[in-house]
Amino acid sequence: MTTAQAIVVALGIVTLLLGVFAGRAFIDPYALTTTAQKARRWLGIGLLILGLYVTAGAFFEPQPLAPGQGLPWQDEAAIDPTLTQAKAENKPVMLDFWSKSCTNCKVLERETLLHPTVAPTLRADFALLKVNTDVLYEADRPRYDAFKQAFGNIDNQPYVVFLNARGEFLPDLSFHGLKSAEELLPILPTVADAAPGGESGEGGLARQIEEDGLLTVLLLVFLGGLAASLTPCVYPLIPITISVFGAREATSRLQAFGLSTVYVGGIVLTYTALGLVAASVGKGIGEAMKSPWVLVGLAALMIAMGLSSLGLYEIGLPTSLQTRLSMAGGKGALGALIMGLVAGLVATPCVGPILVTVLVFVAQTQDLALGALLLATFALGMGMLFLVLGTFAGLLSRLPRSGPWMVAVKTAFGAVFFVVALYYLRLALPFVKAPIEAAWSVAGLLT
């Protein structure tokens, strides 16, 4: 983490804490009697959302480049003259495929391509093309299709393509994802005279883990699933669910563990199937995500669910239906499996926005293995309390009862949903980035 990034995080956390303590964002709204108290709570919630947004923005919205910084890129409107001139001057070419929704594209440019050891070589020895795939798709579809056929998955970004001095594609040197300056620097002197060979870097699960920090993403998704188990759609049903599939009456701890594992396995199967479906139809979803209307629609869904979590109204299955679904299947391994398979339906009103976020990410990667892994990890997080409490049934009596503390959980979830909404809105409405850009400006002044 850079010093400027740490300052942005600190500004976000201070704002968040002001919302929690000074604004009293986590107070039960039913305990408030005056208009002033209610206004103070809503002000606190606003500060909480703003603080979370700025804190997260330190990671998903890189520090803006100052005027005069950057590389001498040519854009998609100058593809032909740039390639022609490079060939005439016997220069290699670097094509950087990007889009406005690609945060890592900005990270790659700022942290790697503009690194003091890399930028001078790029400026002096390369013809540089930065191609916005969204613009190319709309303005020059034949060229977009030709690039996709020639270079592979140009929609999985960042994607850096190298052409040698003869204009030949070098798939063994081209790469998806992030590379450090230390990794890229040895490649650059070899590009001009390199011969085509190898296979294009298509990303994939191994490359995602190596380059994009997927282990961190998996941890966050697991924690998201664990947090989902504390929501009002899931937490109050834990004791009755464990009783119905028989873990509390098991004759041994091993049997209780087995039944609980089967139940969690049912949840994993349901969400893994969702991940596979999302990855399979990802191309269509990926194209849809280029539309501002789709982004605004997703943001509206998140806002609606967030307002529900904040207590303005209730969105959920009827309590009687929730209870019946949580008891589907009955005792034994088969009953536990069936209950696990339908558990996702019970939780949908609370975890739907989290699922939408993960599923959209999976759809954009179009990676079946990654989709299955992410959704299975989310399901494991959501099922962890069931696994532990089903195995050690005595702990059920120590569970805190549903009460005012769940207001804090719902408020936190509501704030997260609003942050996700702002994340999507910033792609369609650039002015939504203003709080993060202001924080980066303060960080720039201080550093």
N, C-alpha and C positions, 0 to 999 in steps of 0.2 A: 504494500500500500504506500503510495506516495504521500509526501507531506500535505500537498493540496487536497488530495483525496481524504486524508484523515481529518482535515479541517472541515470539509463538507459533511462528513459523517458526524463530527462533533456538533456542528450547527443543527443537523437533523435531530440528534439525540436530545439536545437542549430544548428544542421546540417540542419534541415528543413529551419530555418530562414536564414541561410547562402545561401541556394539555392534560396530563394524568393528575398532577398534583394541584396546580393553581386553577385549572379549569374543571377538575374533578370529573373527568370523562367517564370513569368507571362506576360512578354512583348510580344506584338503582333509581330509574326515573320515577317509579311509583312512590318513592320516598320524598320526592320533591313537591312542595306545595305552592311555592310562589313563582311568578313569572321570571323573576331575577335568578332564582336557583336553576330553573330550566334553561334560561339563556346562557348561564355560566357553564352548564353541562355541555350544551351544543357548541359553545366556543371552545371548550376543552376538547371535544371530539374533532372539531375542525383543526385545532393545533396538533392533535394526535395524528390525524391523517396527513397533514402537511409535513410533520416531522418524519413519519415513516416514508413518505414519498421522496423527500430530500435525501434521507439516509440511503434508501435503495438506489436513488438516482446517482449516487456517487459511484455505483458499480455498473448500472446499465446505460448511463449517459456520460460518456467520457468528456473530459475538460475540453471546451471549444478551442480551436486553433486561433491564435491571434492573427490579425492582418499581416500579410507578408510571409507567414509561415507556410509550410506545405511544399509539395513537389510540383514540377511543371507538367501536370497531368493534361492530356487531351481527353475529351469526353466522347460519348458514343456518336456524336455528330461528325467527328473527325476521324472515324475508323480508317476509311480508305486512304486518305492522304497520309496519315501517320504510318500505316503499314507500308505504303509505297515509298515514302521517304526513308524509312528505316532500312528497307531492302537496298535502296540506292546508296545509302551511306554505310552499308555493311554493319548495321547496329542490331543487337538483339532487342526483343520487345518484351515488356512485362504488362500483361493485362490483369487488372484488378476488378473482378466482378463483384458488385455490391448492390445494396438497395437501402432505402431509408430506414427500413425496419431492422436492419442488420447492425446490432450494437457492436459485435466483435469486429466488424469491418472498420469501425472508427478506432477501436482499440489496436488493431493490427497496424493501421497507418501511424497512429501517434506513438506507440511504444516500440514498433519494430522498423517500419519503413522510414520514419523520421529520426531514428536513432543516429547519433553523430558518426557511428562507424559504418552505417548503411547508406544514409542519404547522399553523401558525396558521390559514391559509386553509381547510384541510380541516376543522379542528375547528369553525370558526365558520360556514362557508357550505355544508357538504355533509352529507348523510346518508350514513353509511359502512357498507357491507355487505361482510364478508369471508366468502366462500363456499368451504368445503372440498368440492371436487367428489367426492371419495371418499365423504364422509359423505352428501352429497346423493344420490349414485347409489344408495346402500344404503337411505337412509331415505325418500326422496321421488323415486322414479324418474320419475313424470309431470312434476314440476317440472324435474328434470334434463334430460329430453327437450325440454321447452318452452324452457328456456334455451338449449340447444344449437341448436334451430331458430331462435330469435330472434337469438342473438348470434354464432353460428358455433362455431368449435372452442374450447370452454371447457376442453378437456383439454390444450391446448398452453399451458403456463404459464411465467411469469406472464402473466395476461391481465387488463387493467384496462378495465372498461366504464363509460362515462359515460351517464347519462340526464339530459335537461334538466329544467327545473322543471315541465314538463308530463308528465314520465314517458316521454318518447320517446327511443329508442335513438339514440345519436350515433356511428355506425360510423367516421366520418372522424376523430373525436377519440380513440376507443378504440384500444388498442394491445396487442400481444403483446411479450414480452421486456422488456428494461430501458430505462429512460429516466433521464437525469440530472435533478437538480433544476432546472438551468438550462433544460432542454428542456420540463419539465412546467409550470413556473411560468407561462409566458405562456398556457397552455391553460386554466387553472382559471377566470379571470374570464370566459371566453367561453362556459362550459358552460351556465349557467342559461338564456340566451336563444338558444342555438344551435339551428339547424334541422337535422333529419335529412338526411343526404346522404352521398355517397361510398361507399366499400366498407370492410367490416370488415378490420382488420389481421390477416391470417391467418398472419403469420410469413413463412415461405418462406425461400429461400436468401439473397436480397438482404438481407432484414431481419435474418437470423441473422448475416450478416457484419457488418452495420452496428452491431447492438446487442449481440450476444452474444459478440463476439470470436472468430468462427469461424476466423479466420486463425491465432490461437494454438492452437485445437483441432487444426487441420490440421497445424501444425508438430509438436504432441505425437503425433498419430497417425502422422505420417511417421517420427518418431524411434522410436516403438513398433515400426513395421515394420522399421526399420534394426536395432534391437536384436534383433528376432526372427530376423534373418539370422545372428546370432552364436550362436544356440542350437545344442545338439548335434543337433537334428533337421535343421538346414539347413547350418551352416557346414562340417562335414566333407565334405559332398557337393558343394561349390562346384567344386573342380577337376575332378572326374569329370563333372559335369553340363556344364561349359563344353567339355570335350573331346568329349563325346558329340554335342552338337549342332553341333560343327565350328568354333567360334570360334577355337580354338588353331591350327587348320590353315588358317585363312582366308588368301587370297592378298594381302589388303590390310587396313589398319586399318578402312577404310570398310565392307568386307564383314563384318568381325568385329563392328563396331558395329551393323550391320544385323541380324545373327543374334541378337546379345544383346538388341537392342531388341524383336525378335519374341518372344523367350523371355519377357522382362519383360511384354510385351503380353499374353501368355497368362495370366500371373499376375493382371494387372490385370483381364482379362475375367472370370476366375473370381470374384474378390472383388467386382467391380462387380455381377455378377449376384446375389451374396449380399446386397449392400446394397439392391438393388432389391426383392428378395424380402422382406427384413426391413421395408422401408418400406411395401410393399404390404399386408402382413398385420399392420401395426403396431397397428391398432385392437385386435385380439385380444390381441396381446402386451401392449399398454398396459393392458388390463383385467386381464390375468393378473398384471402387476407390482403391482397393488394388493393382492394376496394375500400375507400374511406367509409362508405356506407356500412360495410361489414364490420369495420373496426368500431364505428360509432354504435352499431347494434350490439356488439359484444360489451362495449363499455356501458351501454344502457342496462344490459342484463346484470352486470356486476353491481351497478348503482342500485337497481331494484332489490337485489339480494342483500346488498349492504344496508339499505334502509330498513329492510325486514330485520336484520340482525341488530340494528340499533334501536328497535322497538317501536317504529312508526306503525307497523302492521305485521301481521303474521302470514308467512308463506310456508305451508307444510301440509303433509298428509293428515287426514283426520286421526285423532288419537286412537280411536278404536281400530282403524285400519293399520296404523303403526304397530299396535299390540298384536293384532292377528298375524301380520307379516313376520314379526319377530318370533312368533311361536310356530311358524310353518315347519313341518317336518317331523316334530316329535322327538322322542328320546332315541339314543343310539347313534352309530356312526352315520347312517344314511340320513337320519333327521338332522344331525349337525351339519352335514354337507349341504342339504337343501336350505337350511336356515342361513348358512354362509352365502349361498348363491343369491338369496333375495335380500341380504343385509344391505347391499348397495342401494336398493330401491328405498328402504327405510331412511337411509342417510342422505338421499339426494337433495332435499330442501336445504340442508346445511352445507354439504360438501360440493354441491353442483358447480359453484364458481371456481373452486380449486380444480375440480376435474376439467372444466372447460379450459383453464389455463394450461394444464399439463397436456391435455389432448391436442390443443392447438400447436403447442411446441412439438409434440410427437408428429403431428401431421406435416409440419414444415420440414422436419428432418427426413421423412419418408423412409425411416429405418425400422424394419419390423422388430429386430432384436432390441433396439433401444426402446421402442414403444412398449414392448412386453415387459422389459426390465423396469422402466419407470412406473408403469401402472401397478406391477406386482409389488414394487417397493412401497408405493402409496398404500396399497391394500395391507401389506405387512404392518405398516405403521398404525393403520386404523384398527387392525386386529390384535395389536400387542397387548392391550389391556385385557381383552377376552382370553388371550393365551395365558397370561400370568395369573389372572383371577380365577380362570377355570381350572388351572393346575393347582393353585393354592387357594382352595375355596374359603379357607378361614379368613383370608384377607378381605373378603366381601363385607364382613361386619365392620371393617375399619375404613371403608370408603366414605369420604365426606358426602353428606346428603346433598341432593340438588337444592340450591338456595341462592342467596344473593351473589355468591362468588361466580355463578354462571352468567350473571349480568356482565361481569368483567370479560369473561370468555367471549360472549356474544358481541360485546362492543369491540374487542380486539379483532374478531373475525370481520365485523363490519368495516373497521378501518382498513384491514388488509384488502377487502373486496374493492373499496374505493381506490386504494393505491393501484390495484390491477387495472381498474377502469381508467385511471389517469395514464397508466402505461400505454394502453391502447389508444387513448385519445391523443396522446402526444404525437403518434404516428400520423394521425389524420389532421390534427389541428396544432401546428407548431408552437403557437403561443402558450400551450399547456406546459411547455418546458420551462417557462419563465422562472418559477421558484428554484429549479435546479441550476439554471444558468446564473441566477443571482447569487446562489451559494458558491458556484465556481468563481464568479467575479470577486467575491469577498476573499476566497481562498487565494486567488491570484494576487490580490493586493497585499495580503499578509505574507506571501512567500516571495 
